[in-house]
Amino acid sequence: MPWEITDQYIRSGHRSPDEFEPNSLRTITLSENEGIKAVVGKPKGEEKMDVQSYLFAISKGWTIEKAKAWFEKHKKNEAHLPIKVLEKIVDKPLRIRGVALKAGVSRNFNIYTPEELQAFAQKLVSAPVYVEHVAVPNAVGKIVKAEWDGSEPIHTSSGLQPDLVVDFDDFILVIESTICSGPRQYDTETEPVIRHIARVVQEYKQKGNPKPVYAFFVAREIDPNVVEYFYVYYAFHKHPLAEEYITVIPLTVSQFKIMFQKLTETKSSANHILHIFEKAGEVKGLEKCNSCGTPQMNVHHWYKKVLKIISEELSLDNLI
């Protein structure tokens, strides 16, 4: 079948709907960020699910050329489908397995601890399952079994963009997180984190909306070399993409959780976050070289001052 272009999507045409069992076709989202969906169903005479066509959102910048290039690259790869079929669709319902939630900070900025999810798992049983949006017509079944499989995330975020970007009225907040620790944390996180933030700065400047961009870096433990790397871009080196200094405040998961919970109790959380970063930006001016004007503050002294700023701004016990 030929490829089609509608007002919203570019649709691949590699299989006809007539090749699939009636009423077996469903639309699933492969990548919300990239704007890619797939229409999947059970081919006639087969016992597995397969892709009937892909949908590429034009609003995400897809062209027919880009979509065909993506299709050629992925058409032989079945691993990108986010579901695994556990039973045949022959005289009984389709049964699928997936991940409902993982411990940590969610995309809507909620924090879920392993203990909370472990306690909540069984409460998911009998909850409805929806395709795409939560609406009665989209309900396709219910959860028959839910279990907690450990405290580690099941999936990691894309390495090509920040983990979370929050657009406030007066500033942009980037959240970067990792499960790495020690030397590996330095090797895998430092340069990409700074680059992601610099690209956000560059993007908003190109849009004609050059708001300040700040960032929190969250990990179970923070490697001292990571703090020093971030301090260099905070005090000494302007990133070539952003053409400005970049402020990243590293926090452990415990510190971030304490801070976040306090922020949820206030009606002006955005103002508190902005005040924290504005005050943190002033710290490097406290100790300067008299002749050249460069910051002279020790990185550990700087980090302690920043943690103290957070504690004082939110009336917390010292986070150090």
N, C-alpha and C positions, 0 to 999 in steps of 0.2 A: 504494500500500500504506500502511496506517496505521503511525504511529510506535509503537515498542515500548519497554517499560521492563523490564529484567531486574534481577537483584541487583547487577550490576556496571556495566551500561551503559544509556544511552538511545540507541536505534538509530533513525536516520531511515529513512523508508520510501518514498523517492521513486522507486525503481526495483525491479522484481522480479528475483530471481536467474534466472528463466526467460528473461529478455531477453538473457542473456550466454552465450557459448560455454561448454560444459561444461569443467570443470577449469581455467578461466582466472582464477577469482576468487582474489585474494590480499588479505591484511590488511596495511596499512602504517601506520606511525606518522607523523602529521602534526606533532604537538607533544606531546612527553613531559611538558613542564612543565604544559601546559594540559589534558592528558588527552584528546587528540583523535586518533582513528584513522580510517582510511578503508578500506572494502572496495572494491577496484578489479578490473576485468576487461575483457575484450574483448566489446563488444556484438555480437550476431549481425548479420552483414551489414555490419559496419563494420571499418575498418582502424586504429582507434585505441583506446587504453585509456580507460575512463571510470569514474566513481565509481558504485558500486551503492548504497552507503549509508555514512553516517558513524556512528561510535561515540563517544559522549561519556561519559567515566568519571564515575560518580556520586561516587566518592571525591574528585574534584577540585572538587566543589561544583556540578556541572551539574544543572540542572532542565530539565524539558521546555520551559519558556518560554525559558530562556536558550539552549538548544540550537536551538530553532526560530528565534530571533532571529539566532544565528550563521549558521544555514543560509541564511536569506533574504539575509544580507549577502554570503555567499561563493558562493552557488550558480552565479553567472554568471562567477566568477573561476577560471580553470583554472591560474593561476600558482602557487597554493599547493601543488600536487602536487610532491613532491621528486624525481620521476623524469621523464625524457624518453624517450619510446619512439622508438627509432631504426630499428626494422624491424617489419614486420607479423608477426602471429602466424598465418601461413597456411603450413602444411606446413613450418615451421621454428621453432626456439625463439625466445622473446621476448628481445630484446637491449635493455638499459637502460644509461644512463650516470649516474654519481653521483660525489660527492666522498668519498674514503675518509678523508682526514685533512688538516689544515692546520697550518702552522707556528705555533708559539706554545705557550701553556699549555692543555692539554686539560682536559675536565671532571673527569677523575679525577686532576688535579693533576700530570700528567706534562708535561715540556717537550720539544718537538720542534723542532729547528733546520731551516732550509731545506736545509742540506747533508745532514743525516741522511735527510730525506724524499726528496731527489733520488736519493741512493744506494740507498734502499730500494725505490723505485717498482717496478723490474722484478722484485723478489722477490715482489710480490703476484700476479704472473701465475700462473694455475692454482690460486690459493687459492679455497676454497669460498665461496659467497655464501649467507647465511642470511636468512630472513624473520623479523623480530623477534628471537627469542632464539637463541643459539648452541646448537643441538642437531641431531643427525643428521636427524630427521624434517623439520626446517625448512630443510634445505639445498635450494636451488632452482636451483643452477647453479654456475658458476665464473667467475673473472675471466679474460678473454681478452686484455686490454690494460690497462696502467697506465703513466701518464706524469706527470712533475712539470711543472706549468704555471707555476711562478714562486713567489716568496716571499711574496706578499700573501695574506691570508686570502680565501677565496671568499665566506664569509658573515659577517655581523656579528651580534653578540648582540642580544637584545631590549632596547629602550630602557626597559622598564618594570620592570626588576629587576636586581639585581647580576649580574655575569658568573659569579661563583662564590661560594658560601657553604659554609664548612666548620664543622661543629658539633663542637668539641672538648669534653672533659669540663668544663673550667673557663672556657671563653670561646668566642666565635664569631669566626671570621676571614672577612672579605670580601675577595675579589680583584676589582678593577676594572681593565680594560685598554682601550687604544685604539690605533689606528694614526694618529690625528691628531697634529699637532705645531704649534708656533708659536701664533699668536693663535687659530686654529681650535680648538686643544686647550682653551684657556681658555673659548671661547664654547660649546663643545658638551659638555664633560665636567664642569666644576666643580660646578654646581648639581645636575645629575642624580646624580653620584656621592655627594655629601653626602646628598641626599634618599633614595637607595637604602639607604644605611647607616642613616639615621635610621628608616626603615621597618622594617628588620631589628630594631633596638633596640625599637621600638614593638611589633612582633609578638611578640618573646620576653617582653616585659613583660606583654602581654595573656594569654600562655600561663601566666603565673605563674612564669616561669623567666628572671628578669632577669640573665642572664650578661653580662659585659663584651663589647662588640663592637668589634673593631679592624679596620683595613683597610690593604691595600697597593694603591697605584695604579701600574700598570705601563705604560710607553710607551717607544718607541725613544729618545726624548729628552724631557726634562721642561721645560716652559715655566716660567720663574721666577714668572710671575704665578699659575700654578696652585699652586705651593708656597705663595705668599702667601695665596691664597684658603683653602687647607686649614688654614693656620696660624691664620686668624681663628676658625674653628670649633673648633680645638684649644685656643686660649688665651683668647678673648674672648667668643664668642657661642654660647650653647646653642641647638641646633636646636629649633624649636617642636614637632616631632613626637616627637623623642627626649627632649626636656626635659633634655638633658645635653650636655656637650662631646663632640666626635667626633674621634677620632685617626685620621688617614690619613697613611701614610708613602709618599711618591712615590719610585719607583725606576725607573731605566732598565731595559730588557730585559736588558742585560748585567749590571747590578748584581743584578737579581732572579735571574738564572740562577746567578750565583756563590753567592748566598745559598742558593738552593734546593738546589743540588748539595751544598753543605756540610750542609744539614739532612738530606738523605737518607743521609748517612754516619753520623748519630748515632742512638742509640736513644731519645732524649728530645727529638725535634724540637718537639713541642708545648710542652714546658717552655721551650725556647730562644725560641720565638716569643712566649710569654707574658712572659718576662723582658725581651725587647726592648721590648715595648709598655709594660710597667710602668715600666721605666727611662725610656722616652721621655716617659711621663706626668709624671715627676718633674722633667723639664728646665725646664718653665715656672715652677717654684717657685724656681729658682736666682737669678733676677733679677726682683725685684718693686719696685713703687713703695712707698716707706715710708709714704706717707699714705693711698693707696687700695688697695694690695695687688694691683693688676693687674700682669700680666707686663710686663716692660720689655725682654725679650730681642729683639734684631734677628732677623728671620725667617731671614736667611742664617746667622746664628750658630746658631740653633735647628736648622736643617736639617743643618749640619755636625756638630753634636753627636749628632743622631739617627743619622746614617750611621756615626759613630764608635762609637756604642753597638752597632750591628749588627756592626761589624768586631770589636770586643772580645768580644762575646758568643760569636761563632763562630770566633774566632781567625783572622780573615781579614786579608789586606792591606787597608789603608784603602780604603773604597769611594768616598771623595770624589774 
